[in-house]
Amino acid sequence: MASVATDYTNKVVKTDEIAEFSDEVVEEMRSHLGKYPEGRQRSALIPLLFVIQRERGYLDNPGINFLAKFLDLEVTDVWETATFYSMFNLKKIGKHHIQVCKTLSCRIMGEPEITGHICDKLGIKPGETTEDEKFTVTRVECLGSCGTAPMLQVGFDYYEDLTIEKVDKMLDALD
């Protein structure tokens, strides 16, 4: 089947392809599934989406199709969770995913200038990845650090009380 854009998001391409995973990864998925009561396999959806994302780099249709089959869910049931949370990537991202908080506290404390500076320095716009696939910049909802705004997250690291100087130092330290 040819790939076509779907109605539920312009970020997703629909295919019938089903991803394949190593026996070790499938066993890891079964281990997650075993943490939930019989008949409640949907409860394992978020941890399993993280496994799919880790293995494939982002959530794509073949990975989602695998997970829907694995959990005996409709593909749309899996996509509705995957597209709701900003922690799941629906397209390939750079080695360093710079997620800048765009909500009120960060915005008031200078997020637009911070985001603009990062994007100018990297030569991209929010939502884009550098040509060398080293950086992706995304504006996201609250990252839970309003008292130390503006802030951003790279991987699992938080950078708070940001200034242009702090941002430059952080960017220079990323390989």
Buried (B, 14 or more C-beta within 10 A) or exposed (E): EEEEEBEEEEEBBBBEBBBEBEEEBBEBBEEBBEEBEEEEBBBBBBBBBBBBBEBBEBBBBBBBBBBBEBBEBEBEBBBEBBBEEEEBBBBEBBBBBBBBBBBEBBBEBBBBBBBBBBBEBBEBEBEBBBEEEEBBBBBBEBBEBBEBBBBBBBEEEBBBEBEBEBBEEBBEEEE
